[in-house]
Amino acid sequence: MKIFDLDGPFQKYGTIVFDILVMNTLWFLLTFFSVGLLSGPALTGTYAGIYSGVVTNEGYTFKQFFVRFKRRFLISFIFGLLSLFIISISFLNLYLVLTSSFGTIWLLPVYMFVLIESSVITAFGYPLLAHTDLKLKDLIKTAFYLANKHLPTAVITAILNGIIFSIILLVVGFGYVSLGVYLFVITGVIVSINSYLITKRILSKYDFFVKIEY
């Protein structure tokens, strides 16, 4: 088998890289031009597209992105805003306590617990949005249950998600514009890793799992 054959490694891995970059670009453009408002629905679509085109190679990347983006738009939008609000408030509370600006030190474990739980629920929430038809309440309950049942995986994926959040914060909040180039690739790569760790290894074993949708 030659390296440049249609079924060769160059074609295979080149297609994977292309799909990841395109999904990342779609997420970035939708997020950027909506000033972050469409980040949640775009991330849901990215999980669906990458799982179909990269992880299993059993569906059309673009089609799955837009199918799940539209189908889960409202719930993804609400879930995204809710997650961002809770995680941001948790970070703010931790900062205020650690700098002795507000609150007492005994509240530190409470704020840490809220931050960890909201982060791991978010980590499982988007793969669930991409591959289930659960309503918002059931989605949060299921994400909470699965994240704590598979806590090591949830923590790893939450840390990976934190890399995206940190880069966005550094670029937007602190003006490190040069780091913005990473936003054109990092989300696609991390979603691919998370799709293997969460979607393929865990979610695909449950009855509520939606593999490919037309």
Secondary structure, DSSP 8 states (H G I E B T S, - for coil): --TTSTTSHHHHHHHHHHHHHHHHHHHHHHHHHTTTTTHHHHHHHHHHHHIIIIIS--S-HHHHHHHHHHHTHHHHHHHHHHHHHHHHHHHHHHHHHHTTSSS-GGGHHHHHHHHHHHHHHHHHHHHHHHH----HHHHHHHHHHHHHHTHHHHHHHHHHHHHHHHHHIIIIIT--GGGGGGGGTHHHHHHHHHIIIIIITTGGGSTT------
